[in-house]
Amino acid sequence: MKILVNLFTVNKRFPLTISRGTTAQTTNICVKIIENDIEGWGEASPFGVGNHRQTTDIMTTALQKIAPVLESFHPWQRQEIEAVLRQYQIPSAARAALDMALYDWMGKSVGLPLWQLWGLDRNAIAPTSVTIGINTPAGAATRTRDWLEYMDVRLLKVKLGSTEGIEADRKMLLAVRDTAPEIDLFVDANGGWSLADAIAMSLWLADLGIQYIEQPLPRGQETHLATLKEHSPLPIFVDESCFTSADIPQLADYVDGVNIKLMKSGGLSEALRMVHTAKAHDLKVMFGCYSDSSLANTAAAQLAPLADYLDLDSHLNLIDDPFSGASVKAGRVLPNDLPGLGVQYSASAP
């Protein structure tokens, strides 16, 4: 099989600020696998968690290194290919792009969308949340109104963990709630709180009717999750603390759910393993994203019927998404009937 690696840059309509910084633009990678005149597409987008960083340069170098090694394989040899990728220690986001492309090729080769090949029910897909980044109260209120005007919003994810402290978090959250009093809210601190602040915020947020808290503590402080769970009246989800299925058993007693992202997990194959591992431990499942385009988010949407919560909104905040795929209806990101991932070039693509 032939493997092509191309870069593309996407710009956010509204820059997103979380506890670790602000993102306005990213350069992502499109991987194409070609065999028997069929193209399978996949995407890698850069991300960083603490000292763990997968930059575009790192991923591009890894993909260019592994491409000649994989040329002797056929796209049907996914198990063998996955073993090679692990042997060469290919970064998870680069593996995700290759894995997506292999599944896209498979679906196109048999003429069926992935959700149908997996026997999944699109009607079971939950509404996606849309994200309000860290901002001033006035700025957060404006961003909330922007989302409400843009689409049928059913759930808001509010980023907290401000460097100005939890009082700033509280003022911002109240501004969002007052702007959208009928919309359900949950919060994501991206590891921006101390244990004491996380306990205090969990009690305060519970009184406001917030649904759950995502990643309250920094990655590396998982030993404090037991104490937090003991004091928190709200469910606790982890994101940065959980990359793959191997992380789930050691977290299961201290959290209520996990956020699965294709870039962290290494693709659809591992994401599916994570779903089954989480459910075997009686945990809830969320699918999330980084600065992904419609390509990666449509791939995640293929598995969306298995998720309890969705946060697949990054492509909705792009002004120059080169791809189109899943549609948004009644607040839900729904894959289409096209074979494979169901992704095409958008009308505005160069």
C-alpha positions, 0 to 999 in steps of 0.5 A: 500500500502507498502512504501519503502525508500532507500538512494542512493548517486550520484556524479557529473562529474563536481562540480557545483558552484552557488552563494550559494556554490559548490555541488559535491555529494548528497545523494538522496532518492528513494521512492517505493510504492507497491500495487497489485505487481506494484511498483511506483518509486519517488525521493527526492533530498536535496536543500536549499534556504536561511534559508529553507533547506531540507536535506536528514536526514530531508526528510528521517525522514519525510518519515519514519514517514508518511509511516505507516500512508499511508499504509491504503490508495490505490495509486488511493487515491491521493487527500486524500493522498495529504491532509494527507501529508500537514496535517503532514507538510511533506517537499516538496521534500519528498512529491514530491517523494511520488507524483511521485511514485503514478503517476508512479504506476498509469501509470504502472497500466494502461500500459501507459506513463504519457505524453500520459495519460495527452494527451501531445505532445512530439514533443512540448518539447523544448531543455533543457539548460545545466549549466555552474557553476561559475568559472574562465573565463578559467574554464568556457570556458573549461566547455563549450567545455566539454558540446559541446563535450558531446551532441548537446547543443542548450541552455546554462545556465550560473550561475552568482552572483560571490562573486567577484562581477559583473566584475567577472561575466562579464569576465566569461560570455564573455568567455562562449560566445566566446567559443560558439558564436552560442549557445543561452545564459541565466543567473541565478544569484541565488539571488546573485545580489543587486538591483543596480547590477541587473539593471546594469547587465540587461542593459549589458546583453541585449546588448549581446543578452542574452535571460533572467535573472533568480532569479537576487535578493535574496529570500526575496527581492521580493519588489524590483522586480517592480523596476528591471522590470521597468529598465530591458530590459530583461525578468525576471524569478524567481526560489527561490522566487516561490515554489508553485502556491500560490506564483505566483499571488503576483509575476505576475506583476513583473516577466515574468516567473517562474522556476518550480521544483518538489522538491520545488513544492511538485511533479507533482500534484502541478507542473501542478497547477503551470503551469496553474496558471502561464499561467493564469497570462500570464507568461512563464514557465520553468522546472528546477532541483536540484541534481536530477537523471534520476528518477526525471528529467524523471518525470519532462520530462513527463510534459515538453510539457507544458513548454516554457523552460527546464533546466533538465540537472542535471542527465547528469552531473552524473557519477553514475546515478542508473536510466535511463529513458528520452533520449536526442535527438537534445538537447531535454529531451524526455520521452519514451514509457514505462508505468508510468515514464518510468524509469528503473535501469541503466546498471551500477546500483549496 
